[in-house]
Every structure is written in structure tokens, then in C-alpha cells.
Amino acid sequence: MGLFNKLKQGLSRTKKTLVDGTDALFRGKPVDDNMLDELEELLIMADAGPLAALALTDELREKVRDGKIRRADQLNVAFKEAVRALLKDGHKVMSAGENPYVILTVGVNGVGKTTTIGKLARRFTDNGFSVTLAAGDTFRAAAIEQLEIWADRAGASIVKHRSGADPAAVAFDAVTSARARGTDIVIIDTAGRLHTQSNLMEELKKIKRVISKEMPSAPHEILLVVDATSGQNAINQAKIFNEAVGITGLALTKLDGTAKGGIVLAINKELEIPVKLIGVGEAVEDLQDFDPQEFVDALFDAE
């Protein structure tokens, strides 16, 4: 199955909520304010968020009042184009410039952070880059073991300390080692919560400071991993992490397991942080670069 078809398949639950719902709404009804009110409610139900829902329906209302939209089929086309225009190009997570390219990954436990790191590492090694993984989630022994498994699968090296060690020290050693060995990319795992009295955000700030001392330009990417099934809670997580460490991009996992794919619209409207990666399945290739054009095409054409 091609990547586009995998994306279509992964978005099928969201399609049932959002696109099938709009198709039914637009069918055989007059185009008026009542229809647009119902569309706004439908968007909010699909976790598009109130700001995105209002922005989209306001744009359509204006076109209806101007006489540019008179029929339901015209409204359907205009709705698709409005969704496409709302989504921003996420740009790719990629290795560029000074080596090593350092990616700091953050996010709460259970969102698929370590798995995302592993899949990203595999993608890089498949494309000929050398990769070092840093086991910075030292508060869960299982996290270190899981990252070791992914390092082996991806053909990447790993820097780890004992369970409970200072995560900033792990990150520092990983960057130092990568610089000495000429490694292309370093991907740092971090805790989603701490089993101590330490504050997680302060711990992440410390990791960022320590990395910058060793390599002033790093981290080059601070990637927040969020679970699409959490809906609007993903927005709250992004705001908290962004305030603490400054997020450069989001990886949105488990889109295939939710009808709440409208969260992509909410993120684009409410946050100035691009979605860079989306997860639409279990396989390595199911972690895809976010392409807004392909996303809209797959959503509206999904089976």
C-alpha cells in the first residue's frame, strides 16, 4: 500500500465524523445560517476547536452573503478549500547544517514518544545518516530498554546511563560523543513525568541549557509528541511545553485510532507551531511528514 493510501486509511475514522457528516449536512438543504451553524457544531465535535470552526464558518458565511455560494455543492467545494487554506506547511524534520543535528523530543508519557524517536531514527539511517539516540528518560527503566530495542532496529548507536541518572548528563554525553565521532543526528528522549519532587519543565529547561553549552546552536529541533486521541488536551500540552522550552514542531501520533483528526485544524489555528509529523499506523513508514495538501486530499477522499 502506498503512503498516500496509508494516509487515507489512517484518516478514515476522522472522515466518518467530519467529511461524512458535512456531506450529509450539505445534501438536500438550503444554504443558510442554520446550515452553517450546524457545520460549526460538527467541526467542534471533530475536535477542530472553536477558533478553527468559527474561522472556517465565518469565511463561508461571507461568501454566502456575497452570493459566491448559492448551492450546497458549491459550499462543499468552498469548505474543502477553506480547510486546505487553514493548514500551514509543517516543513520537514531533517538534518541540515552543522553536525550533529540535535533533536530534543518532549511530551507526556503514553503519547508514543519513544516509538516516534525509533521510527524517525530508522528513517534517517535508511537515508544514509548516522544516528545516536540518547536515553534521557532515566526515570523509567522500561524507557531505556525500549529505546535500546529501537536503536538496534534502526542501526543507530545509543548513549545511556543507569536508571535514575541525570537526564541532562545523558544528553550532554550524547552530543559530545556525536561531535567527536562525526555523527549526523542526535535524537534525545526525555521523561513525560518524574518520579521525584523535581518539576518536569525545569528538568527539560536544564537539558536544553546543558546541550547549548556543549553546542551553542543546539538543539536544532524541539519536537513535541502529542497523541491525537487526546483531542483538545493536545492543545493544552503544547502550550505548556512551548512556554517552558520553545517548541519548533509537533509530531501527532495515533491519527489512525481516532475520529478526532480535526485536532490538526485546531493546532494550526490556535498555535504558531507547525505539525511536522503524523502517525497513521504501526509500521515505520506510517510516521509521515505532514503535508497539508495531501492531508486534505486524503481526508476528503478517504475510504
Contacts in CASP RR format, 6 or more apart in sequence:
PFRMAT RR
TARGET T0000
AUTHOR 0000-0000-0000
METHOD contacts of the structure
MODEL  1
MGLFNKLKQGLSRTKKTLVDGTDALFRGKPVDDNMLDELEELLIMADAGP
LAALALTDELREKVRDGKIRRADQLNVAFKEAVRALLKDGHKVMSAGENP
YVILTVGVNGVGKTTTIGKLARRFTDNGFSVTLAAGDTFRAAAIEQLEIW
ADRAGASIVKHRSGADPAAVAFDAVTSARARGTDIVIIDTAGRLHTQSNL
MEELKKIKRVISKEMPSAPHEILLVVDATSGQNAINQAKIFNEAVGITGL
ALTKLDGTAKGGIVLAINKELEIPVKLIGVGEAVEDLQDFDPQEFVDALF
DAE
1 9 0 8 1.000
3 285 0 8 1.000
3 288 0 8 1.000
4 294 0 8 1.000
4 297 0 8 1.000
4 298 0 8 1.000
6 280 0 8 1.000
6 281 0 8 1.000
6 285 0 8 1.000
6 286 0 8 1.000
6 288 0 8 1.000
7 278 0 8 1.000
7 280 0 8 1.000
7 288 0 8 1.000
7 294 0 8 1.000
7 295 0 8 1.000
7 298 0 8 1.000
8 298 0 8 1.000
8 301 0 8 1.000
8 302 0 8 1.000
8 303 0 8 1.000
9 256 0 8 1.000
9 280 0 8 1.000
9 302 0 8 1.000
9 303 0 8 1.000
10 255 0 8 1.000
10 256 0 8 1.000
10 257 0 8 1.000
10 280 0 8 1.000
10 281 0 8 1.000
10 302 0 8 1.000
11 255 0 8 1.000
11 256 0 8 1.000
11 261 0 8 1.000
11 280 0 8 1.000
11 295 0 8 1.000
11 298 0 8 1.000
11 299 0 8 1.000
11 302 0 8 1.000
12 256 0 8 1.000
12 302 0 8 1.000
12 303 0 8 1.000
13 256 0 8 1.000
13 257 0 8 1.000
13 258 0 8 1.000
13 259 0 8 1.000
14 46 0 8 1.000
14 255 0 8 1.000
14 258 0 8 1.000
14 259 0 8 1.000
14 260 0 8 1.000
14 261 0 8 1.000
14 262 0 8 1.000
14 299 0 8 1.000
14 302 0 8 1.000
15 299 0 8 1.000
15 300 0 8 1.000
15 302 0 8 1.000
16 259 0 8 1.000
17 45 0 8 1.000
17 46 0 8 1.000
17 259 0 8 1.000
17 260 0 8 1.000
18 42 0 8 1.000
18 43 0 8 1.000
18 46 0 8 1.000
18 48 0 8 1.000
18 259 0 8 1.000
18 261 0 8 1.000
18 262 0 8 1.000
18 299 0 8 1.000
19 299 0 8 1.000
19 300 0 8 1.000
19 302 0 8 1.000
21 42 0 8 1.000
22 39 0 8 1.000
22 42 0 8 1.000
22 76 0 8 1.000
22 79 0 8 1.000
23 76 0 8 1.000
25 35 0 8 1.000
25 38 0 8 1.000
25 39 0 8 1.000
25 42 0 8 1.000
26 35 0 8 1.000
26 72 0 8 1.000
26 73 0 8 1.000
26 75 0 8 1.000
26 76 0 8 1.000
27 72 0 8 1.000
28 72 0 8 1.000
29 35 0 8 1.000
29 72 0 8 1.000
31 64 0 8 1.000
31 69 0 8 1.000
31 70 0 8 1.000
31 71 0 8 1.000
31 72 0 8 1.000
31 74 0 8 1.000
31 75 0 8 1.000
32 64 0 8 1.000
33 61 0 8 1.000
35 72 0 8 1.000
35 75 0 8 1.000
36 57 0 8 1.000
36 60 0 8 1.000
36 61 0 8 1.000
36 64 0 8 1.000
37 57 0 8 1.000
39 56 0 8 1.000
39 57 0 8 1.000
39 60 0 8 1.000
39 79 0 8 1.000
40 53 0 8 1.000
40 54 0 8 1.000
40 56 0 8 1.000
40 57 0 8 1.000
41 53 0 8 1.000
43 49 0 8 1.000
43 52 0 8 1.000
43 53 0 8 1.000
43 56 0 8 1.000
43 57 0 8 1.000
43 262 0 8 1.000
43 265 0 8 1.000
44 50 0 8 1.000
44 53 0 8 1.000
46 259 0 8 1.000
46 260 0 8 1.000
46 261 0 8 1.000
46 262 0 8 1.000
47 231 0 8 1.000
47 232 0 8 1.000
47 260 0 8 1.000
47 261 0 8 1.000
47 262 0 8 1.000
47 263 0 8 1.000
47 266 0 8 1.000
48 56 0 8 1.000
48 262 0 8 1.000
48 263 0 8 1.000
48 265 0 8 1.000
48 266 0 8 1.000
49 232 0 8 1.000
49 262 0 8 1.000
49 263 0 8 1.000
49 265 0 8 1.000
49 266 0 8 1.000
49 269 0 8 1.000
49 270 0 8 1.000
51 266 0 8 1.000
51 269 0 8 1.000
51 270 0 8 1.000
52 86 0 8 1.000
52 262 0 8 1.000
52 265 0 8 1.000
52 266 0 8 1.000
52 268 0 8 1.000
52 269 0 8 1.000
52 270 0 8 1.000
55 86 0 8 1.000
55 269 0 8 1.000
56 79 0 8 1.000
56 82 0 8 1.000
56 83 0 8 1.000
56 86 0 8 1.000
56 265 0 8 1.000
59 82 0 8 1.000
60 69 0 8 1.000
60 75 0 8 1.000
60 78 0 8 1.000
60 79 0 8 1.000
60 82 0 8 1.000
63 69 0 8 1.000
63 78 0 8 1.000
64 70 0 8 1.000
64 75 0 8 1.000
68 74 0 8 1.000
68 78 0 8 1.000
69 75 0 8 1.000
69 78 0 8 1.000
80 296 0 8 1.000
80 300 0 8 1.000
83 265 0 8 1.000
83 296 0 8 1.000
83 299 0 8 1.000
84 292 0 8 1.000
84 293 0 8 1.000
84 296 0 8 1.000
86 265 0 8 1.000
86 268 0 8 1.000
86 269 0 8 1.000
87 264 0 8 1.000
87 265 0 8 1.000
87 268 0 8 1.000
87 292 0 8 1.000
87 295 0 8 1.000
87 296 0 8 1.000
88 268 0 8 1.000
88 274 0 8 1.000
88 292 0 8 1.000
89 274 0 8 1.000
89 291 0 8 1.000
89 292 0 8 1.000
90 249 0 8 1.000
90 274 0 8 1.000
90 275 0 8 1.000
90 276 0 8 1.000
90 290 0 8 1.000
90 292 0 8 1.000
91 274 0 8 1.000
91 276 0 8 1.000
92 276 0 8 1.000
92 289 0 8 1.000
93 103 0 8 1.000
93 120 0 8 1.000
93 221 0 8 1.000
93 223 0 8 1.000
93 249 0 8 1.000
93 251 0 8 1.000
93 276 0 8 1.000
93 277 0 8 1.000
93 289 0 8 1.000
94 101 0 8 1.000
95 101 0 8 1.000
95 124 0 8 1.000
95 129 0 8 1.000
95 184 0 8 1.000
95 185 0 8 1.000
96 220 0 8 1.000
98 215 0 8 1.000
98 217 0 8 1.000
98 220 0 8 1.000
99 178 0 8 1.000
99 179 0 8 1.000
99 182 0 8 1.000
99 183 0 8 1.000
99 184 0 8 1.000
100 132 0 8 1.000
100 175 0 8 1.000
100 178 0 8 1.000
100 179 0 8 1.000
100 182 0 8 1.000
100 183 0 8 1.000
100 184 0 8 1.000
100 185 0 8 1.000
100 186 0 8 1.000
100 215 0 8 1.000
100 218 0 8 1.000
101 184 0 8 1.000
101 185 0 8 1.000
101 186 0 8 1.000
101 220 0 8 1.000
101 221 0 8 1.000
102 175 0 8 1.000
102 185 0 8 1.000
102 186 0 8 1.000
102 188 0 8 1.000
102 211 0 8 1.000
102 215 0 8 1.000
102 218 0 8 1.000
102 219 0 8 1.000
102 220 0 8 1.000
102 221 0 8 1.000
103 120 0 8 1.000
103 185 0 8 1.000
103 186 0 8 1.000
103 187 0 8 1.000
103 188 0 8 1.000
103 219 0 8 1.000
103 220 0 8 1.000
103 221 0 8 1.000
103 222 0 8 1.000
103 223 0 8 1.000
104 171 0 8 1.000
104 188 0 8 1.000
104 190 0 8 1.000
104 207 0 8 1.000
104 208 0 8 1.000
104 211 0 8 1.000
104 219 0 8 1.000
104 221 0 8 1.000
104 222 0 8 1.000
104 223 0 8 1.000
104 245 0 8 1.000
105 113 0 8 1.000
105 116 0 8 1.000
105 117 0 8 1.000
105 187 0 8 1.000
105 188 0 8 1.000
105 189 0 8 1.000
105 190 0 8 1.000
105 223 0 8 1.000
105 224 0 8 1.000
105 225 0 8 1.000
105 251 0 8 1.000
106 113 0 8 1.000
106 190 0 8 1.000
106 192 0 8 1.000
106 204 0 8 1.000
106 222 0 8 1.000
106 223 0 8 1.000
106 224 0 8 1.000
106 225 0 8 1.000
106 241 0 8 1.000
106 245 0 8 1.000
106 247 0 8 1.000
107 113 0 8 1.000
107 190 0 8 1.000
107 192 0 8 1.000
107 224 0 8 1.000
107 225 0 8 1.000
107 226 0 8 1.000
107 237 0 8 1.000
107 241 0 8 1.000
108 192 0 8 1.000
108 193 0 8 1.000
108 237 0 8 1.000
109 140 0 8 1.000
109 191 0 8 1.000
109 192 0 8 1.000
109 193 0 8 1.000
110 227 0 8 1.000
111 225 0 8 1.000
111 226 0 8 1.000
111 227 0 8 1.000
111 230 0 8 1.000
111 253 0 8 1.000
112 225 0 8 1.000
112 227 0 8 1.000
112 253 0 8 1.000
112 254 0 8 1.000
113 189 0 8 1.000
113 190 0 8 1.000
113 192 0 8 1.000
113 225 0 8 1.000
114 137 0 8 1.000
114 143 0 8 1.000
114 146 0 8 1.000
114 147 0 8 1.000
114 150 0 8 1.000
114 189 0 8 1.000
115 146 0 8 1.000
115 150 0 8 1.000
115 253 0 8 1.000
116 225 0 8 1.000
116 251 0 8 1.000
116 253 0 8 1.000
116 277 0 8 1.000
116 279 0 8 1.000
116 287 0 8 1.000
117 133 0 8 1.000
117 147 0 8 1.000
117 150 0 8 1.000
117 187 0 8 1.000
117 189 0 8 1.000
118 133 0 8 1.000
118 147 0 8 1.000
118 150 0 8 1.000
118 151 0 8 1.000
118 153 0 8 1.000
118 154 0 8 1.000
118 156 0 8 1.000
118 187 0 8 1.000
119 150 0 8 1.000
119 284 0 8 1.000
119 286 0 8 1.000
119 287 0 8 1.000
120 187 0 8 1.000
120 277 0 8 1.000
120 287 0 8 1.000
121 131 0 8 1.000
121 133 0 8 1.000
121 150 0 8 1.000
121 151 0 8 1.000
121 154 0 8 1.000
121 155 0 8 1.000
121 156 0 8 1.000
121 185 0 8 1.000
121 187 0 8 1.000
122 150 0 8 1.000
122 153 0 8 1.000
122 154 0 8 1.000
122 155 0 8 1.000
122 284 0 8 1.000
123 284 0 8 1.000
123 287 0 8 1.000
124 131 0 8 1.000
124 154 0 8 1.000
124 156 0 8 1.000
124 184 0 8 1.000
124 185 0 8 1.000
125 131 0 8 1.000
125 154 0 8 1.000
125 155 0 8 1.000
125 156 0 8 1.000
129 184 0 8 1.000
129 185 0 8 1.000
130 156 0 8 1.000
130 157 0 8 1.000
130 181 0 8 1.000
130 182 0 8 1.000
130 183 0 8 1.000
130 184 0 8 1.000
130 185 0 8 1.000
131 154 0 8 1.000
131 155 0 8 1.000
131 156 0 8 1.000
131 157 0 8 1.000
131 183 0 8 1.000
131 184 0 8 1.000
131 185 0 8 1.000
131 186 0 8 1.000
131 187 0 8 1.000
132 156 0 8 1.000
132 157 0 8 1.000
132 158 0 8 1.000
132 159 0 8 1.000
132 174 0 8 1.000
132 177 0 8 1.000
132 178 0 8 1.000
132 181 0 8 1.000
132 183 0 8 1.000
132 185 0 8 1.000
132 186 0 8 1.000
132 187 0 8 1.000
133 147 0 8 1.000
133 150 0 8 1.000
133 151 0 8 1.000
133 154 0 8 1.000
133 156 0 8 1.000
133 157 0 8 1.000
133 158 0 8 1.000
133 159 0 8 1.000
133 174 0 8 1.000
133 186 0 8 1.000
133 187 0 8 1.000
133 188 0 8 1.000
133 189 0 8 1.000
134 158 0 8 1.000
134 159 0 8 1.000
134 160 0 8 1.000
134 170 0 8 1.000
134 171 0 8 1.000
134 173 0 8 1.000
134 174 0 8 1.000
134 175 0 8 1.000
134 186 0 8 1.000
134 187 0 8 1.000
134 188 0 8 1.000
134 189 0 8 1.000
135 143 0 8 1.000
135 144 0 8 1.000
135 147 0 8 1.000
135 148 0 8 1.000
135 158 0 8 1.000
135 159 0 8 1.000
135 160 0 8 1.000
135 161 0 8 1.000
135 170 0 8 1.000
135 189 0 8 1.000
136 143 0 8 1.000
136 144 0 8 1.000
136 160 0 8 1.000
136 167 0 8 1.000
136 170 0 8 1.000
136 171 0 8 1.000
136 188 0 8 1.000
136 189 0 8 1.000
136 190 0 8 1.000
136 191 0 8 1.000
136 207 0 8 1.000
137 143 0 8 1.000
137 144 0 8 1.000
137 147 0 8 1.000
137 167 0 8 1.000
137 189 0 8 1.000
137 190 0 8 1.000
137 191 0 8 1.000
137 192 0 8 1.000
138 144 0 8 1.000
138 161 0 8 1.000
138 162 0 8 1.000
138 163 0 8 1.000
138 164 0 8 1.000
138 165 0 8 1.000
138 166 0 8 1.000
138 167 0 8 1.000
138 170 0 8 1.000
138 191 0 8 1.000
139 163 0 8 1.000
139 164 0 8 1.000
139 167 0 8 1.000
139 191 0 8 1.000
139 193 0 8 1.000
139 194 0 8 1.000
139 195 0 8 1.000
139 196 0 8 1.000
140 163 0 8 1.000
140 191 0 8 1.000
141 163 0 8 1.000
143 189 0 8 1.000
143 191 0 8 1.000
144 160 0 8 1.000
144 163 0 8 1.000
147 158 0 8 1.000
147 160 0 8 1.000
147 189 0 8 1.000
148 158 0 8 1.000
148 160 0 8 1.000
150 156 0 8 1.000
151 157 0 8 1.000
151 158 0 8 1.000
157 177 0 8 1.000
157 183 0 8 1.000
159 170 0 8 1.000
159 173 0 8 1.000
159 174 0 8 1.000
159 177 0 8 1.000
160 170 0 8 1.000
161 169 0 8 1.000
161 170 0 8 1.000
161 173 0 8 1.000
167 190 0 8 1.000
167 191 0 8 1.000
167 203 0 8 1.000
167 207 0 8 1.000
168 203 0 8 1.000
168 206 0 8 1.000
168 207 0 8 1.000
168 209 0 8 1.000
168 210 0 8 1.000
169 210 0 8 1.000
170 188 0 8 1.000
171 188 0 8 1.000
171 207 0 8 1.000
171 210 0 8 1.000
171 211 0 8 1.000
172 210 0 8 1.000
172 211 0 8 1.000
172 213 0 8 1.000
172 214 0 8 1.000
174 186 0 8 1.000
174 188 0 8 1.000
175 186 0 8 1.000
175 211 0 8 1.000
175 214 0 8 1.000
175 215 0 8 1.000
175 218 0 8 1.000
176 214 0 8 1.000
177 183 0 8 1.000
178 185 0 8 1.000
178 186 0 8 1.000
179 214 0 8 1.000
179 215 0 8 1.000
188 207 0 8 1.000
188 211 0 8 1.000
188 219 0 8 1.000
190 203 0 8 1.000
190 204 0 8 1.000
190 207 0 8 1.000
191 200 0 8 1.000
191 203 0 8 1.000
192 200 0 8 1.000
193 200 0 8 1.000
194 200 0 8 1.000
194 203 0 8 1.000
201 240 0 8 1.000
201 241 0 8 1.000
201 244 0 8 1.000
201 245 0 8 1.000
204 241 0 8 1.000
204 244 0 8 1.000
204 245 0 8 1.000
205 244 0 8 1.000
205 245 0 8 1.000
208 219 0 8 1.000
208 222 0 8 1.000
208 245 0 8 1.000
211 218 0 8 1.000
211 219 0 8 1.000
212 218 0 8 1.000
212 219 0 8 1.000
221 248 0 8 1.000
221 249 0 8 1.000
222 245 0 8 1.000
222 246 0 8 1.000
222 247 0 8 1.000
222 248 0 8 1.000
222 249 0 8 1.000
223 247 0 8 1.000
223 248 0 8 1.000
223 249 0 8 1.000
223 250 0 8 1.000
223 251 0 8 1.000
223 276 0 8 1.000
223 277 0 8 1.000
224 237 0 8 1.000
224 238 0 8 1.000
224 241 0 8 1.000
224 242 0 8 1.000
224 247 0 8 1.000
224 249 0 8 1.000
224 250 0 8 1.000
224 251 0 8 1.000
224 273 0 8 1.000
225 250 0 8 1.000
225 251 0 8 1.000
225 253 0 8 1.000
226 234 0 8 1.000
226 237 0 8 1.000
226 238 0 8 1.000
226 250 0 8 1.000
226 251 0 8 1.000
226 252 0 8 1.000
226 253 0 8 1.000
227 234 0 8 1.000
227 253 0 8 1.000
227 254 0 8 1.000
228 234 0 8 1.000
228 252 0 8 1.000
228 253 0 8 1.000
228 254 0 8 1.000
228 255 0 8 1.000
228 257 0 8 1.000
228 258 0 8 1.000
228 260 0 8 1.000
228 261 0 8 1.000
228 263 0 8 1.000
228 278 0 8 1.000
228 279 0 8 1.000
229 254 0 8 1.000
229 257 0 8 1.000
229 258 0 8 1.000
229 260 0 8 1.000
230 237 0 8 1.000
231 258 0 8 1.000
231 260 0 8 1.000
231 263 0 8 1.000
231 266 0 8 1.000
232 263 0 8 1.000
232 266 0 8 1.000
234 252 0 8 1.000
234 263 0 8 1.000
234 267 0 8 1.000
235 263 0 8 1.000
235 266 0 8 1.000
235 267 0 8 1.000
235 270 0 8 1.000
235 271 0 8 1.000
238 247 0 8 1.000
238 250 0 8 1.000
238 267 0 8 1.000
238 271 0 8 1.000
238 273 0 8 1.000
239 271 0 8 1.000
241 247 0 8 1.000
242 271 0 8 1.000
242 273 0 8 1.000
247 273 0 8 1.000
248 273 0 8 1.000
249 273 0 8 1.000
249 274 0 8 1.000
249 275 0 8 1.000
249 276 0 8 1.000
250 267 0 8 1.000
250 273 0 8 1.000
250 274 0 8 1.000
250 275 0 8 1.000
250 276 0 8 1.000
250 277 0 8 1.000
251 275 0 8 1.000
251 276 0 8 1.000
251 277 0 8 1.000
251 278 0 8 1.000
251 279 0 8 1.000
251 287 0 8 1.000
252 263 0 8 1.000
252 264 0 8 1.000
252 267 0 8 1.000
252 275 0 8 1.000
252 277 0 8 1.000
252 278 0 8 1.000
252 279 0 8 1.000
252 290 0 8 1.000
253 278 0 8 1.000
253 279 0 8 1.000
254 279 0 8 1.000
254 281 0 8 1.000
255 261 0 8 1.000
255 278 0 8 1.000
255 279 0 8 1.000
255 280 0 8 1.000
256 279 0 8 1.000
256 280 0 8 1.000
256 281 0 8 1.000
256 286 0 8 1.000
264 275 0 8 1.000
264 278 0 8 1.000
264 290 0 8 1.000
264 295 0 8 1.000
267 273 0 8 1.000
267 275 0 8 1.000
268 275 0 8 1.000
274 290 0 8 1.000
275 290 0 8 1.000
276 289 0 8 1.000
276 290 0 8 1.000
277 287 0 8 1.000
277 288 0 8 1.000
277 289 0 8 1.000
277 290 0 8 1.000
278 287 0 8 1.000
278 288 0 8 1.000
278 290 0 8 1.000
278 295 0 8 1.000
279 286 0 8 1.000
279 287 0 8 1.000
279 288 0 8 1.000
280 286 0 8 1.000
280 288 0 8 1.000
END
